[in-house]
C-alpha cells in the first residue's frame, strides 16, 4: 500500500532531482522510495569469524610441519 508524504526541500535540489529522474526514466517518488529503502535496510556486518567459517575445511594434515610445507611450495614456485 502506498502512502503520500509531503517533503520540503531546496528548489535547486528538486530541480536537479527532476532532471535526473527524467534522464533515468523514473519518478522523483521512486528515487525517494529507493533511497529510503537503502537507508532503512539493516546492515549486516560480516566478522572475520564469519569469513573464516565460509572457507570450509582444509585438506592439510593436522600433523604436518607447516613451515616445511611452505618452503616446499616456495621451491616449486620459484625454484630455490
N, CA, C and O atoms as CSV, one atom per row, in Angstrom:
chain,resi,resn,atom,element,x,y,z
A,1,UNK,N,N,0.836,-1.171,0.000
A,1,UNK,CA,C,0.000,0.000,0.000
A,1,UNK,C,C,0.890,1.245,0.000
A,1,UNK,O,O,1.841,1.346,0.774
A,2,UNK,N,N,0.570,2.160,-0.857
A,2,UNK,CA,C,1.331,3.407,-0.963
A,2,UNK,C,C,0.711,4.472,-0.076
A,2,UNK,O,O,-0.500,4.472,0.145
A,3,UNK,N,N,1.542,5.385,0.437
A,3,UNK,CA,C,1.084,6.499,1.254
A,3,UNK,C,C,1.705,7.783,0.731
A,3,UNK,O,O,2.808,7.768,0.184
A,4,UNK,N,N,1.018,8.864,0.892
A,4,UNK,CA,C,1.532,10.161,0.451
A,4,UNK,C,C,2.382,10.790,1.551
A,4,UNK,O,O,2.104,10.640,2.740
A,5,UNK,N,N,3.431,11.501,1.118
A,5,UNK,CA,C,4.309,12.201,2.050
A,5,UNK,C,C,4.608,13.572,1.462
A,5,UNK,O,O,4.878,13.686,0.267
A,6,UNK,N,N,4.566,14.595,2.272
A,6,UNK,CA,C,4.956,15.941,1.841
A,6,UNK,C,C,6.395,16.182,2.263
A,6,UNK,O,O,6.758,15.959,3.418
A,7,UNK,N,N,7.211,16.638,1.321
A,7,UNK,CA,C,8.610,16.931,1.606
A,7,UNK,C,C,8.883,18.404,1.345
A,7,UNK,O,O,8.306,19.000,0.436
A,8,UNK,N,N,9.749,18.973,2.130
A,8,UNK,CA,C,10.189,20.343,1.911
A,8,UNK,C,C,11.693,20.288,1.665
A,8,UNK,O,O,12.477,19.926,2.543
A,9,UNK,N,N,12.071,20.662,0.433
A,9,UNK,CA,C,13.490,20.647,0.060
A,9,UNK,C,C,13.800,21.898,-0.759
A,9,UNK,O,O,12.896,22.570,-1.255
A,10,UNK,N,N,15.058,22.191,-0.888
A,10,UNK,CA,C,15.510,23.338,-1.678
A,10,UNK,C,C,15.014,23.217,-3.119
A,10,UNK,O,O,14.980,22.122,-3.681
A,11,UNK,N,N,14.632,24.346,-3.709
A,11,UNK,CA,C,14.157,24.340,-5.091
A,11,UNK,C,C,15.215,23.813,-6.057
A,11,UNK,O,O,14.907,23.076,-6.993
A,12,UNK,N,N,16.456,24.201,-5.817
A,12,UNK,CA,C,17.525,23.768,-6.726
A,12,UNK,C,C,17.721,22.255,-6.656
A,12,UNK,O,O,18.003,21.612,-7.667
A,13,UNK,N,N,17.571,21.692,-5.462
A,13,UNK,CA,C,17.704,20.247,-5.302
A,13,UNK,C,C,16.563,19.552,-6.023
A,13,UNK,O,O,16.775,18.548,-6.703
A,14,UNK,N,N,15.356,20.078,-5.880
A,14,UNK,CA,C,14.203,19.495,-6.562
A,14,UNK,C,C,14.368,19.569,-8.071
A,14,UNK,O,O,14.070,18.612,-8.785
A,15,UNK,N,N,14.844,20.709,-8.550
A,15,UNK,CA,C,15.060,20.875,-9.994
A,15,UNK,C,C,16.065,19.843,-10.518
A,15,UNK,O,O,15.824,19.178,-11.525
A,16,UNK,N,N,17.192,19.723,-9.816
A,16,UNK,CA,C,18.217,18.759,-10.230
A,16,UNK,C,C,17.692,17.326,-10.154
A,16,UNK,O,O,18.018,16.492,-11.000
A,17,UNK,N,N,16.884,17.050,-9.141
A,17,UNK,CA,C,16.322,15.709,-8.970
A,17,UNK,C,C,15.359,15.388,-10.105
A,17,UNK,O,O,15.359,14.271,-10.622
A,18,UNK,N,N,14.544,16.353,-10.491
A,18,UNK,CA,C,13.613,16.138,-11.601
A,18,UNK,C,C,14.368,15.883,-12.905
A,18,UNK,O,O,13.975,15.021,-13.692
A,19,UNK,N,N,15.449,16.627,-13.134
A,19,UNK,CA,C,16.263,16.399,-14.331
A,19,UNK,C,C,16.876,14.996,-14.321
A,19,UNK,O,O,16.879,14.297,-15.335
A,20,UNK,N,N,17.386,14.606,-13.171
A,20,UNK,CA,C,17.982,13.270,-13.018
A,20,UNK,C,C,16.930,12.191,-13.277
A,20,UNK,O,O,17.180,11.221,-13.993
A,21,UNK,N,N,15.747,12.377,-12.683
A,21,UNK,CA,C,14.673,11.395,-12.837
A,21,UNK,C,C,14.253,11.283,-14.300
A,21,UNK,O,O,13.998,10.187,-14.800
A,22,UNK,N,N,14.185,12.398,-14.966
A,22,UNK,CA,C,13.800,12.392,-16.385
A,22,UNK,C,C,14.828,11.641,-17.232
A,22,UNK,O,O,14.465,10.858,-18.109
A,23,UNK,N,N,16.101,11.883,-16.965
A,23,UNK,CA,C,17.160,11.190,-17.698
A,23,UNK,C,C,17.107,9.686,-17.469
A,23,UNK,O,O,17.339,8.903,-18.391
A,24,UNK,N,N,16.799,9.281,-16.232
A,24,UNK,CA,C,16.757,7.859,-15.878
A,24,UNK,C,C,15.419,7.205,-16.220
A,24,UNK,O,O,15.303,5.980,-16.189
A,25,UNK,N,N,14.414,8.008,-16.544
A,25,UNK,CA,C,13.108,7.465,-16.873
A,25,UNK,C,C,12.345,6.947,-15.663
A,25,UNK,O,O,11.580,5.988,-15.762
A,26,UNK,N,N,12.561,7.587,-14.524
A,26,UNK,CA,C,11.860,7.202,-13.295
A,26,UNK,C,C,11.261,8.454,-12.656
A,26,UNK,O,O,11.555,9.574,-13.073
A,27,UNK,N,N,10.436,8.258,-11.662
A,27,UNK,CA,C,9.821,9.398,-10.986
A,27,UNK,C,C,10.650,9.815,-9.776
A,27,UNK,O,O,11.488,9.063,-9.279
A,28,UNK,N,N,10.387,11.036,-9.321
A,28,UNK,CA,C,11.041,11.529,-8.107
A,28,UNK,C,C,10.621,10.661,-6.926
A,28,UNK,O,O,11.424,10.376,-6.038
A,29,UNK,N,N,9.362,10.244,-6.924
A,29,UNK,CA,C,8.877,9.369,-5.847
A,29,UNK,C,C,9.676,8.072,-5.789
A,29,UNK,O,O,10.009,7.593,-4.705
A,30,UNK,N,N,9.983,7.504,-6.953
A,30,UNK,CA,C,10.776,6.267,-6.982
A,30,UNK,C,C,12.173,6.498,-6.429
A,30,UNK,O,O,12.705,5.652,-5.710
A,31,UNK,N,N,12.766,7.631,-6.758
A,31,UNK,CA,C,14.097,7.953,-6.252
A,31,UNK,C,C,14.072,8.033,-4.725
A,31,UNK,O,O,14.926,7.460,-4.049
A,32,UNK,N,N,13.077,8.755,-4.190
A,32,UNK,CA,C,12.966,8.914,-2.739
A,32,UNK,C,C,12.707,7.563,-2.079
A,32,UNK,O,O,13.332,7.231,-1.071
A,33,UNK,N,N,11.786,6.782,-2.647
A,33,UNK,CA,C,11.452,5.480,-2.067
A,33,UNK,C,C,12.666,4.550,-2.067
A,33,UNK,O,O,12.946,3.890,-1.066
A,34,UNK,N,N,13.390,4.499,-3.196
A,34,UNK,CA,C,14.577,3.643,-3.265
A,34,UNK,C,C,15.632,4.078,-2.252
A,34,UNK,O,O,16.269,3.240,-1.614
A,35,UNK,N,N,15.813,5.390,-2.105
A,35,UNK,CA,C,16.777,5.894,-1.135
A,35,UNK,C,C,16.388,5.495,0.286
A,35,UNK,O,O,17.227,5.054,1.072
A,36,UNK,N,N,15.110,5.656,0.602
A,36,UNK,CA,C,14.653,5.311,1.948
A,36,UNK,C,C,14.789,3.816,2.226
A,36,UNK,O,O,15.054,3.420,3.360
A,37,UNK,N,N,14.611,2.991,1.206
A,37,UNK,CA,C,14.807,1.547,1.373
A,37,UNK,C,C,16.261,1.245,1.729
A,37,UNK,O,O,16.544,0.416,2.594
A,38,UNK,N,N,17.167,1.926,1.054
A,38,UNK,CA,C,18.601,1.706,1.319
A,38,UNK,C,C,18.974,2.188,2.712
A,38,UNK,O,O,19.691,1.500,3.438
A,39,UNK,N,N,18.494,3.362,3.085
A,39,UNK,CA,C,18.842,3.953,4.371
A,39,UNK,C,C,18.296,3.136,5.532
A,39,UNK,O,O,18.961,3.001,6.560
A,40,UNK,N,N,17.096,2.588,5.381
A,40,UNK,CA,C,16.467,1.879,6.496
A,40,UNK,C,C,16.784,0.396,6.536
A,40,UNK,O,O,16.408,-0.287,7.488
A,41,UNK,N,N,17.469,-0.115,5.521
A,41,UNK,CA,C,17.835,-1.537,5.496
A,41,UNK,C,C,18.920,-1.789,6.538
A,41,UNK,O,O,19.952,-1.117,6.535
A,42,UNK,N,N,18.694,-2.749,7.424
A,42,UNK,CA,C,19.727,-3.029,8.426
A,42,UNK,C,C,21.004,-3.560,7.763
A,42,UNK,O,O,20.959,-4.356,6.825
A,43,UNK,N,N,22.114,-3.101,8.273
A,43,UNK,CA,C,23.409,-3.509,7.744
A,43,UNK,C,C,23.869,-4.757,8.495
A,43,UNK,O,O,23.950,-4.764,9.724
A,44,UNK,N,N,24.167,-5.803,7.741
A,44,UNK,CA,C,24.701,-7.000,8.361
A,44,UNK,C,C,26.209,-6.986,8.134
A,44,UNK,O,O,26.688,-7.196,7.020
A,45,UNK,N,N,26.918,-6.742,9.174
A,45,UNK,CA,C,28.378,-6.716,9.076
A,45,UNK,C,C,28.928,-8.120,9.213
A,45,UNK,O,O,28.523,-8.881,10.092
A,46,UNK,N,N,29.846,-8.447,8.340
A,46,UNK,CA,C,30.493,-9.749,8.417
A,46,UNK,C,C,31.720,-9.626,9.301
A,46,UNK,O,O,32.526,-8.710,9.144
A,47,UNK,N,N,31.849,-10.544,10.215
A,47,UNK,CA,C,33.021,-10.555,11.078
A,47,UNK,C,C,34.065,-11.469,10.455
A,47,UNK,O,O,33.771,-12.213,9.519
A,48,UNK,N,N,35.267,-11.411,10.971
A,48,UNK,CA,C,36.341,-12.276,10.494
A,48,UNK,C,C,35.985,-13.736,10.738
A,48,UNK,O,O,36.362,-14.608,9.955
A,49,UNK,N,N,35.270,-14.001,11.807
A,49,UNK,CA,C,34.865,-15.380,12.109
A,49,UNK,C,C,33.901,-15.883,11.040
A,49,UNK,O,O,34.004,-17.030,10.606
A,50,UNK,N,N,32.955,-15.030,10.609
A,50,UNK,CA,C,32.041,-15.415,9.538
A,50,UNK,C,C,32.802,-15.766,8.268
A,50,UNK,O,O,32.483,-16.750,7.602
A,51,UNK,N,N,33.799,-14.969,7.934
A,51,UNK,CA,C,34.577,-15.197,6.721
A,51,UNK,C,C,35.381,-16.493,6.810
A,51,UNK,O,O,35.465,-17.242,5.837
A,52,UNK,N,N,35.965,-16.754,7.963
A,52,UNK,CA,C,36.753,-17.979,8.144
A,52,UNK,C,C,35.851,-19.203,8.051
A,52,UNK,O,O,36.228,-20.211,7.453
A,53,UNK,N,N,34.665,-19.120,8.640
A,53,UNK,CA,C,33.742,-20.250,8.585
A,53,UNK,C,C,33.284,-20.542,7.169
A,53,UNK,O,O,32.997,-21.693,6.840
A,54,UNK,N,N,33.209,-19.522,6.323
A,54,UNK,CA,C,32.827,-19.709,4.925
A,54,UNK,C,C,33.897,-20.448,4.130
A,54,UNK,O,O,33.600,-21.028,3.085
A,55,UNK,N,N,35.129,-20.435,4.607
A,55,UNK,CA,C,36.218,-21.082,3.883
A,55,UNK,C,C,36.045,-22.596,3.819
A,55,UNK,O,O,36.445,-23.227,2.840
A,56,UNK,N,N,35.471,-23.163,4.827
A,56,UNK,CA,C,35.276,-24.603,4.847
A,56,UNK,C,C,36.515,-25.331,5.325
A,56,UNK,O,O,37.506,-24.709,5.709
A,57,UNK,N,N,36.452,-26.658,5.299
A,57,UNK,CA,C,37.572,-27.448,5.813
A,57,UNK,C,C,38.786,-27.410,4.863
A,57,UNK,O,O,38.647,-27.206,3.657
A,58,UNK,N,N,39.957,-27.609,5.440
A,58,UNK,CA,C,41.191,-27.664,4.647
A,58,UNK,C,C,41.584,-29.116,4.427
A,58,UNK,O,O,41.086,-30.020,5.097
A,59,UNK,N,N,42.466,-29.316,3.498
A,59,UNK,CA,C,42.955,-30.677,3.254
A,59,UNK,C,C,44.397,-30.841,3.742
A,59,UNK,O,O,45.142,-31.673,3.223
A,60,UNK,N,N,44.787,-30.042,4.744
A,60,UNK,CA,C,46.134,-30.117,5.312
A,60,UNK,C,C,46.114,-31.087,6.486
A,60,UNK,O,O,45.240,-31.033,7.351
A,61,UNK,N,N,47.087,-31.962,6.490
A,61,UNK,CA,C,47.231,-32.925,7.582
A,61,UNK,C,C,47.530,-32.162,8.877
A,61,UNK,O,O,48.477,-31.376,8.920
A,62,UNK,N,N,46.745,-32.379,9.922
A,62,UNK,CA,C,46.976,-31.649,11.176
A,62,UNK,C,C,48.348,-31.906,11.787
A,62,UNK,O,O,48.823,-31.104,12.591
A,63,UNK,N,N,48.986,-33.003,11.423
A,63,UNK,CA,C,50.310,-33.317,11.965
A,63,UNK,C,C,51.443,-32.781,11.086
A,63,UNK,O,O,52.616,-32.934,11.426
A,64,UNK,N,N,51.098,-32.156,9.962
A,64,UNK,CA,C,52.109,-31.699,9.013
A,64,UNK,C,C,52.899,-30.522,9.580
A,64,UNK,O,O,52.395,-29.742,10.388
A,65,UNK,N,N,54.155,-30.416,9.134
A,65,UNK,CA,C,55.014,-29.303,9.502
A,65,UNK,C,C,54.720,-28.163,8.504
A,65,UNK,O,O,55.190,-28.195,7.366
A,66,UNK,N,N,53.950,-27.173,8.934
A,66,UNK,CA,C,53.514,-26.108,8.034
A,66,UNK,C,C,54.677,-25.277,7.499
A,66,UNK,O,O,54.643,-24.808,6.361
A,67,UNK,N,N,55.692,-25.102,8.316
A,67,UNK,CA,C,56.860,-24.345,7.878
A,67,UNK,C,C,57.555,-25.077,6.735
A,67,UNK,O,O,57.949,-24.456,5.747
A,68,UNK,N,N,57.705,-26.377,6.863
A,68,UNK,CA,C,58.341,-27.181,5.819
A,68,UNK,C,C,57.490,-27.181,4.549
A,68,UNK,O,O,58.023,-27.062,3.446
A,69,UNK,N,N,56.186,-27.313,4.699
A,69,UNK,CA,C,55.294,-27.260,3.532
A,69,UNK,C,C,55.407,-25.924,2.812
A,69,UNK,O,O,55.386,-25.877,1.582
A,70,UNK,N,N,55.525,-24.850,3.563
A,70,UNK,CA,C,55.678,-23.523,2.977
A,70,UNK,C,C,56.945,-23.458,2.125
A,70,UNK,O,O,56.915,-22.998,0.984
A,71,UNK,N,N,58.045,-23.919,2.689
A,71,UNK,CA,C,59.307,-23.878,1.949
A,71,UNK,C,C,59.264,-24.783,0.714
A,71,UNK,O,O,59.831,-24.432,-0.321
A,72,UNK,N,N,58.616,-25.914,0.803
A,72,UNK,CA,C,58.485,-26.794,-0.359
A,72,UNK,C,C,57.693,-26.116,-1.478
A,72,UNK,O,O,58.039,-26.233,-2.653
A,73,UNK,N,N,56.639,-25.415,-1.105
A,73,UNK,CA,C,55.855,-24.694,-2.104
A,73,UNK,C,C,56.649,-23.548,-2.739
A,73,UNK,O,O,56.500,-23.262,-3.927
A,74,UNK,N,N,57.487,-22.903,-1.937
A,74,UNK,CA,C,58.319,-21.830,-2.476
A,74,UNK,C,C,59.331,-22.368,-3.475
A,74,UNK,O,O,59.605,-21.739,-4.496
A,75,UNK,N,N,59.882,-23.533,-3.172
A,75,UNK,CA,C,60.830,-24.174,-4.091
A,75,UNK,C,C,60.127,-24.488,-5.415
A,75,UNK,O,O,60.667,-24.226,-6.489
A,76,UNK,N,N,58.930,-25.047,-5.326
A,76,UNK,CA,C,58.176,-25.373,-6.533
A,76,UNK,C,C,57.855,-24.097,-7.339
A,76,UNK,O,O,57.949,-24.076,-8.567
A,77,UNK,N,N,57.483,-23.062,-6.624
A,77,UNK,CA,C,57.036,-21.842,-7.274
A,77,UNK,C,C,58.203,-21.029,-7.852
A,77,UNK,O,O,58.115,-20.539,-8.978
A,78,UNK,N,N,59.290,-20.885,-7.092
A,78,UNK,CA,C,60.379,-20.016,-7.504
A,78,UNK,C,C,61.671,-20.758,-7.860
A,78,UNK,O,O,62.598,-20.161,-8.408
A,79,UNK,N,N,61.735,-22.031,-7.555
A,79,UNK,CA,C,62.898,-22.811,-7.926
A,79,UNK,C,C,64.134,-22.599,-7.087
A,79,UNK,O,O,65.240,-22.812,-7.583
A,80,UNK,N,N,64.001,-22.194,-5.851
A,80,UNK,CA,C,65.192,-22.067,-4.980
A,80,UNK,C,C,65.001,-22.741,-3.672
A,80,UNK,O,O,65.901,-22.727,-2.833
